[in-house]
Amino acid sequence: MRRLVLICFITIWGFFLALPASADQLPTTPFSDSSATTTNQSGLTFSSSTTQKRHHYVIPQNTPVPLEGVRWPSKQVTICMQTDDPHIQQAFRDAVKRWNRTKAIRFRWIKNPNKAEVIAQTGDLDDSQSATVGIVTSQLGATETEFNPDTHTLTRATSTLDSAELDYTSRQFRSRVAQHELGHAIGLAHAPSYAHSVMIPRNIQTGITKNDIKSVRMLYHD
């Protein structure tokens, strides 16, 4: 009888040992990739490096204009012109002057595209099949951004204006589109259509506003 009881006890104990552990007890294997690059649905490119240790920036949550959740390491940002179209050049130069005037960010023109953090260029966006950030009316402009998600640090941005769509618009309108795209290049997301912001995605009615300036100042406040 004792032998039968002992066998039953061992059988029952073995059953409990075979049960899966609770969620708190389950072993976890952290995912790591020393050189991972992923593109999400918004068109942002994530460039992660576990071997690269840089300052982890805290991104403000409540700003007048939504943020992409990333920023440059400094509010001093280099930019390179990569277009020969005079209207597009003028639009980007006007936009840089407008952003620099805010003193919330400072763009500096350089000639070497390999050393520039932001590339300003022209392109045919109607034929583009890739997901991008910053599409405005009739795909007049687009911005693609690369960053390290571990540090919230931007590493590269390319802002494109469609010359075929913009060459016959006014200088003021082209400047506003360029301001919008450079807003994406420094970390601003699309604003809701009712907002007073250059970052509304369609039918841009204004240039850089106080809401945009306040948001950038909050983003680059160290």
VOBA-1610 file (N, C-alpha, C; in pm, whole numbers, padded with zeros to 5 digits, always signed):
BEGIN
Met+00083-00121+00000Met+00000+00000+00000Met+00087+00126+00000Arg+00192+00124+00087Arg+00283+00239+00091Arg+00350+00261-00044Arg+00385+00148-00108Arg+00451+00157-00240Arg+00357+00221-00342Leu+00229+00188-00338Leu+00131+00244-00430Leu+00115+00393-00408Val+00110+00434-00280Val+00096+00576-00246Val+00217+00653-00296Leu+00338+00597-00277Leu+00462+00662-00321Leu+00464+00680-00472Ile+00419+00579-00545Ile+00415+00587-00692Ile+00319+00697-00736Cys+00203+00705-00671Cys+00104+00809-00706Cys+00161+00948-00678Phe+00232+00962-00563Phe+00289+01092-00528Phe+00393+01136-00631Ile+00479+01043-00671Ile+00583+01075-00770Ile+00521+01113-00902Thr+00413+01042-00941Thr+00344+01071-01068Thr+00284+01210-01067Ile+00216+01245-00956Ile+00152+01377-00944Ile+00257+01487-00943Trp+00367+01468-00868Trp+00474+01568-00859Trp+00540+01590-00996Gly+00557+01482-01071Gly+00613+01494-01205Gly+00522+01571-01298Phe+00392+01558-01281Phe+00295+01632-01362Phe+00310+01782-01340Phe+00323+01824-01211Phe+00338+01966-01180Phe+00470+02022-01231Leu+00575+01941-01225Leu+00704+01986-01276Leu+00699+02009-01427Ala+00613+01935-01496Ala+00604+01946-01642Ala+00522+02066-01686Leu+00447+02128-01592Leu+00367+02244-01631Leu+00457+02360-01667Pro+00415+02447-01765Pro+00495+02564-01802Pro+00503+02663-01688Ala+00613+02737-01681Ala+00632+02836-01576Ala+00538+02952-01597Ser+00517+03031-01491Ser+00433+03150-01504Ser+00506+03253-01587Ala+00434+03360-01623Ala+00493+03464-01708Ala+00615+03527-01643Asp+00609+03539-01507Asp+00722+03599-01436Asp+00841+03507-01431Gln+00819+03377-01448Gln+00925+03278-01436Gln+00983+03238-01570Leu+00912+03268-01678Leu+00959+03226-01809Leu+01090+03296-01842Pro+01190+03221-01892Pro+01316+03284-01931Pro+01296+03374-02052Thr+01365+03485-02056Thr+01355+03577-02168Thr+01487+03586-02240Thr+01481+03593-02372Thr+01600+03607-02454Thr+01592+03739-02527Pro+01666+03839-02481Pro+01657+03971-02546Pro+01706+03967-02689Phe+01632+04034-02777Phe+01671+04040-02917Phe+01781+04143-02933Ser+01885+04108-03005Ser+01992+04205-03032Ser+02039+04186-03174Asp+02067+04297-03236Asp+02117+04298-03373Asp+02216+04411-03384Ser+02341+04380-03405Ser+02444+04483-03403Ser+02435+04576-03522Ser+02358+04538-03623Ser+02344+04625-03739Ser+02209+04601-03805Ala+02104+04654-03741Ala+01969+04630-03791Ala+01913+04756-03854Thr+01847+04741-03968Thr+01781+04853-04033Thr+01641+04811-04073Thr+01541+04885-04027Thr+01402+04852-04052Thr+01327+04977-04095Thr+01230+04961-04184Thr+01146+05074-04224Thr+01004+05048-04178Asn+00946+05144-04104Asn+00810+05126-04058Asn+00712+05184-04158Gln+00582+05178-04125Gln+00479+05220-04220Gln+00484+05369-04249Ser+00539+05449-04156Ser+00545+05593-04180Ser+00661+05632-04268Gly+00748+05534-04299Gly+00861+05563-04387Gly+00989+05595-04313Leu+00983+05595-04180Leu+01103+05621-04103Leu+01192+05497-04105Thr+01321+05517-04116Thr+01416+05406-04118Thr+01485+05397-03984Phe+01478+05279-03923Phe+01540+05257-03794Phe+01678+05196-03815Ser+01782+05263-03767Ser+01917+05211-03777Ser+01968+05187-03636Ser+01971+05060-03596Ser+02006+05027-03459Ser+02145+04965-03453Ser+02221+05003-03353Ser+02353+04946-03334Ser+02377+04925-03186Thr+02391+04799-03142Thr+02411+04771-03001Thr+02553+04803-02958Thr+02643+04819-03052Thr+02781+04848-03018Thr+02805+04998-03006Gln+02712+05078-03054Gln+02727+05222-03052Gln+02650+05280-02934Lys+02721+05337-02839Lys+02659+05392-02719Lys+02663+05544-02726Arg+02545+05604-02738Arg+02536+05749-02742Arg+02429+05795-02645His+02424+05927-02626His+02330+05985-02532His+02186+05952-02571His+02109+05909-02473His+01969+05876-02495His+01885+06000-02466Tyr+01825+06057-02569Tyr+01749+06180-02551Tyr+01606+06151-02508Val+01556+06232-02419Val+01418+06222-02374Val+01335+06314-02463Ile+01237+06256-02531Ile+01154+06331-02624Ile+01029+06380-02550Pro+01001+06510-02552Pro+00880+06561-02484Pro+00754+06502-02546Gln+00654+06480-02461Gln+00531+06416-02507Gln+00422+06516-02546Asn+00413+06625-02474Asn+00306+06721-02498Asn+00362+06848-02561Thr+00351+06855-02692Thr+00398+06972-02766Thr+00286+07022-02855Pro+00286+07150-02890Pro+00180+07205-02976Pro+00169+07133-03109Val+00282+07090-03164Val+00286+07016-03290Val+00343+06876-03261Pro+00281+06769-03311Pro+00331+06634-03284Pro+00476+06615-03328Leu+00546+06526-03256Leu+00685+06496-03287Leu+00699+06355-03340Glu+00806+06332-03418Glu+00835+06198-03470Glu+00897+06109-03363Gly+00946+06170-03254Gly+01008+06091-03147Gly+01159+06081-03161Val+01217+06162-03248Val+01362+06161-03269Val+01412+06304-03284Arg+01544+06323-03272Arg+01604+06455-03285Arg+01752+06441-03319Trp+01810+06551-03365Trp+01954+06554-03389Trp+02026+06571-03256Pro+02151+06527-03248Pro+02226+06543-03123Pro+02245+06689-03082Ser+02238+06779-03179Ser+02255+06921-03152Ser+02155+06999-03237Lys+02123+07120-03196Lys+02035+07202-03277Lys+02110+07271-03391Gln+02241+07243-03401Gln+02322+07286-03515Gln+02322+07173-03618Val+02256+07191-03731Val+02236+07084-03829Val+02296+07125-03964Thr+02376+07037-04022Thr+02436+07068-04153Thr+02344+07021-04264Ile+02342+07097-04374Ile+02254+07066-04487Ile+02330+07091-04618Cys+02303+07008-04716Cys+02371+07019-04845Cys+02268+07025-04957Met+02286+07120-05050Met+02197+07135-05165Met+02239+07039-05275Gln+02145+06956-05320Gln+02174+06858-05424Gln+02075+06870-05540Thr+02052+06992-05584Thr+01966+07016-05700Thr+02015+07140-05774Asp+01999+07137-05906Asp+02036+07252-05989Asp+01915+07336-06026Asp+01796+07293-05987Asp+01676+07368-06020Asp+01673+07498-05940Pro+01674+07615-06006Pro+01681+07743-05933Pro+01561+07768-05842His+01442+07723-05883His+01324+07743-05801His+01329+07659-05673Ile+01377+07537-05686Ile+01388+07449-05569Ile+01501+07497-05478Gln+01611+07539-05536Gln+01719+07595-05456Gln+01669+07714-05374Gln+01597+07801-05441Gln+01542+07920-05375Gln+01448+07881-05261Ala+01364+07780-05286Ala+01269+07735-05184Ala+01340+07684-05060Phe+01443+07600-05080Phe+01516+07546-04966Phe+01594+07656-04893Arg+01653+07748-04968Arg+01729+07856-04903Arg+01636+07946-04822Asp+01519+07977-04879Asp+01421+08056-04804Asp+01377+07983-04678Ala+01355+07852-04690Ala+01309+07771-04576Ala+01416+07767-04467Val+01541+07752-04506Val+01650+07750-04407Val+01657+07884-04335Lys+01643+07994-04408Lys+01644+08127-04345Lys+01531+08141-04245Arg+01413+08090-04283Arg+01297+08100-04193Arg+01318+08018-04067Trp+01371+07896-04081Trp+01395+07814-03963Trp+01505+07874-03876Asn+01612+07923-03938Asn+01721+07983-03861Asn+01676+08108-03786Arg+01581+08180-03844Arg+01531+08301-03781Arg+01460+08271-03649Thr+01410+08150-03634Thr+01339+08113-03512Thr+01435+08096-03394Lys+01562+08068-03422Lys+01666+08040-03322Lys+01638+07913-03242Ala+01537+07837-03285Ala+01509+07710-03221Ala+01597+07600-03279Ile+01641+07620-03402Ile+01728+07526-03474Ile+01820+07610-03562Arg+01933+07554-03599Arg+02026+07630-03682Arg+02081+07540-03793Phe+02037+07566-03916Phe+02089+07495-04032Phe+02216+07565-04081Arg+02314+07486-04122Arg+02438+07541-04179Arg+02466+07471-04311Trp+02476+07550-04418Trp+02500+07493-04550Trp+02644+07445-04563Ile+02662+07325-04618Ile+02795+07275-04651Ile+02788+07214-04791Lys+02904+07194-04855Lys+02907+07148-04992Lys+02926+06997-05006Asn+02975+06932-04903Asn+03003+06789-04910Asn+02880+06709-04867Pro+02813+06639-04961Pro+02692+06564-04925Pro+02720+06447-04831Asn+02843+06396-04833Asn+02877+06282-04747Asn+02889+06323-04601Lys+02911+06452-04578Lys+02924+06501-04441Lys+02799+06573-04393Ala+02704+06594-04482Ala+02583+06667-04446Ala+02485+06575-04372Glu+02416+06631-04276Glu+02314+06556-04204Glu+02181+06557-04279Val+02154+06666-04349Val+02031+06679-04427Val+02067+06704-04573Ile+02002+06632-04663Ile+02017+06653-04807Ile+01892+06720-04861Ala+01909+06831-04934Ala+01797+06900-04998Ala+01805+06874-05147Gln+01703+06811-05203Gln+01711+06770-05342Gln+01575+06782-05411Thr+01577+06758-05542Thr+01454+06754-05620Thr+01434+06613-05673Gly+01310+06577-05703Gly+01282+06444-05755Gly+01140+06433-05804Asp+01113+06327-05879Asp+00979+06301-05932Asp+00905+06214-05832Leu+00826+06276-05745Leu+00761+06202-05637Leu+00639+06125-05684Asp+00581+06162-05798Asp+00465+06089-05849Asp+00500+05946-05887Asp+00627+05922-05922Asp+00670+05788-05961Asp+00731+05712-05847Ser+00737+05774-05728Ser+00801+05709-05615Ser+00711+05598-05560Gln+00769+05481-05540Gln+00694+05367-05488Gln+00725+05341-05342Ser+00822+05413-05288Ser+00862+05388-05150Ser+00778+05470-05054Ala+00764+05417-04931Ala+00691+05489-04828Ala+00777+05604-04778Thr+00719+05720-04765Thr+00794+05837-04721Thr+00717+05914-04616Val+00789+06002-04550Val+00728+06089-04451Val+00716+06228-04512Gly+00609+06295-04486Gly+00600+06433-04527Gly+00534+06457-04660Ile+00453+06364-04709Ile+00383+06386-04835Ile+00284+06501-04817Val+00289+06599-04905Val+00196+06712-04898Val+00108+06709-05022Thr+00036+06819-05046Thr-00060+06824-05155Thr+00002+06778-05287Ser-00063+06682-05354Ser-00017+06628-05483Ser+00125+06576-05477Gln+00167+06531-05360Gln+00303+06482-05341Gln+00405+06585-05388Leu+00392+06705-05337Leu+00484+06811-05373Leu+00619+06795-05306Gly+00620+06731-05190Gly+00744+06713-05117Gly+00741+06588-05033Ala+00858+06540-04995Ala+00868+06420-04911Ala+01001+06424-04836Thr+01001+06363-04719Thr+01123+06354-04639Thr+01139+06213-04587Glu+01258+06158-04606Glu+01292+06027-04552Glu+01396+06047-04441Thr+01373+05982-04328Thr+01458+06004-04211Thr+01515+05873-04159Glu+01643+05874-04128Glu+01708+05759-04066Glu+01750+05797-03924Phe+01731+05702-03831Phe+01772+05733-03694Phe+01795+05607-03614Asn+01863+05624-03501Asn+01889+05515-03409Asn+01779+05513-03303Pro+01694+05411-03300Pro+01582+05409-03206Pro+01626+05389-03061Asp+01747+05337-03041Asp+01795+05317-02905Asp+01830+05448-02836Thr+01866+05550-02915Thr+01906+05678-02858Thr+01814+05793-02900His+01715+05763-02986His+01625+05866-03042His+01704+05970-03121Thr+01816+05928-03180Thr+01904+06022-03248Thr+01894+06010-03399Leu+01865+06120-03465Leu+01864+06123-03611Leu+02006+06107-03664Thr+02018+06035-03775Thr+02149+06015-03837Thr+02154+06066-03981Arg+02039+06079-04044Arg+02037+06123-04184Arg+01893+06162-04221Ala+01880+06265-04302Ala+01748+06305-04353Ala+01764+06353-04496Thr+01668+06316-04580Thr+01668+06359-04719Thr+01532+06421-04750Ser+01533+06551-04779Ser+01410+06621-04813Ser+01406+06645-04963Thr+01295+06605-05026Thr+01281+06613-05170Thr+01160+06699-05207Leu+01180+06790-05302Leu+01070+06868-05358Leu+01054+06830-05504Asp+00930+06818-05549Asp+00902+06781-05688Asp+00899+06907-05774Ser+01002+06927-05853Ser+01014+07049-05934Ser+00905+07058-06040Ala+00863+06944-06095Ala+00759+06945-06198Ala+00628+06999-06144Glu+00603+06974-06015Glu+00479+07021-05952Glu+00491+07162-05896Leu+00613+07203-05861Leu+00630+07328-05789Leu+00682+07444-05872Asp+00744+07417-05983Asp+00808+07524-06061Asp+00711+07635-06102Tyr+00584+07602-06117Tyr+00488+07703-06164Tyr+00400+07756-06050Thr+00441+07727-05927Thr+00371+07785-05812Thr+00448+07909-05766Ser+00395+07979-05667Ser+00460+08101-05621Ser+00580+08070-05533Arg+00669+08167-05523Arg+00787+08151-05438Arg+00746+08127-05293Gln+00643+08198-05246Gln+00598+08182-05109Gln+00549+08040-05083Phe+00473+07986-05179Phe+00419+07852-05160Phe+00532+07748-05160Arg+00627+07762-05252Arg+00740+07669-05256Arg+00818+07673-05126Ser+00834+07794-05072Ser+00905+07808-04945Ser+00832+07736-04832Arg+00701+07746-04831Arg+00623+07679-04726Arg+00634+07527-04735Val+00634+07476-04857Val+00650+07332-04874Val+00788+07289-04824Ala+00891+07368-04856Ala+01026+07337-04810Ala+01036+07348-04659Gln+00969+07447-04599Gln+00968+07460-04453Gln+00904+07337-04389His+00797+07289-04451His+00728+07169-04404His+00824+07049-04405Glu+00893+07030-04516Glu+00981+06913-04527Glu+01100+06922-04433Leu+01157+07041-04416Leu+01267+07056-04321Leu+01216+07040-04178Gly+01088+07067-04154Gly+01029+07039-04023Gly+01036+06891-03993His+01004+06807-04093His+01019+06662-04076His+01166+06626-04052Ala+01256+06693-04122Ala+01398+06660-04114Ala+01456+06688-03975Ile+01390+06772-03896Ile+01441+06800-03761Ile+01357+06735-03652Gly+01254+06657-03691Gly+01181+06579-03591Gly+01036+06611-03571Leu+00978+06701-03651Leu+00835+06731-03639Leu+00753+06633-03722Ala+00639+06594-03669Ala+00547+06506-03740Ala+00435+06590-03801His+00342+06524-03869His+00228+06596-03926His+00136+06648-03816Ala+00090+06770-03834Ala-00006+06830-03742Ala-00148+06803-03795Pro-00248+06801-03707Pro-00387+06783-03752Pro-00429+06899-03841Ser-00525+06874-03927Ser-00565+06971-04028Ser-00617+07103-03969Tyr-00666+07098-03846Tyr-00720+07218-03784Tyr-00612+07302-03714Ala-00490+07251-03705Ala-00384+07318-03630Ala-00328+07438-03707His-00277+07534-03632His-00208+07648-03693His-00061+07612-03698Ser-00021+07549-03808Ser+00114+07494-03817Ser+00152+07474-03963Val+00282+07487-03991Val+00332+07456-04125Val+00334+07306-04150Met+00309+07228-04044Met+00320+07083-04055Met+00189+07012-04088Ile+00083+07085-04122Ile-00037+07015-04169Ile-00002+06948-04302Pro-00049+06827-04327Pro-00001+06751-04441Pro-00059+06792-04576Arg-00170+06863-04578Arg-00230+06900-04706Arg-00278+07045-04701Asn-00278+07108-04819Asn-00328+07246-04831Asn-00260+07340-04732Ile-00129+07348-04740Ile-00053+07433-04649Ile-00099+07578-04664Gln-00139+07637-04551Gln-00191+07773-04552Gln-00096+07874-04491Thr+00009+07827-04428Thr+00097+07917-04354Thr+00239+07865-04354Gly+00331+07953-04320Gly+00469+07911-04298Gly+00487+07870-04153Ile+00609+07875-04104Ile+00640+07837-03966Ile+00563+07927-03869Thr+00498+07865-03772Thr+00417+07939-03675Thr+00478+07931-03535Lys+00417+08003-03440Lys+00463+07999-03302Lys+00451+07858-03244Asn+00350+07783-03287Asn+00335+07645-03241Asn+00453+07559-03285Asp+00496+07578-03410Asp+00609+07501-03461Asp+00737+07538-03386Ile+00757+07667-03364Ile+00877+07714-03295Ile+00882+07660-03152Lys+00769+07667-03082Lys+00764+07618-02945Lys+00794+07469-02939Ser+00741+07394-03034Ser+00762+07249-03036Ser+00909+07215-03058Val+00974+07286-03151Val+01116+07260-03178Val+01202+07299-03058Arg+01168+07411-02993Arg+01243+07452-02874Arg+01230+07349-02762Met+01111+07294-02747Met+01092+07190-02645Met+01171+07064-02681Leu+01175+07031-02810Leu+01246+06911-02856Leu+01396+06922-02836Tyr+01451+07042-02860Tyr+01595+07060-02852Tyr+01640+07129-02723His+01556+07125-02622His+01593+07178-02492His+01674+07073-02417Asp+01799+07103-02385Asp+01887+07008-02315Asp+01901+07045-02168
//
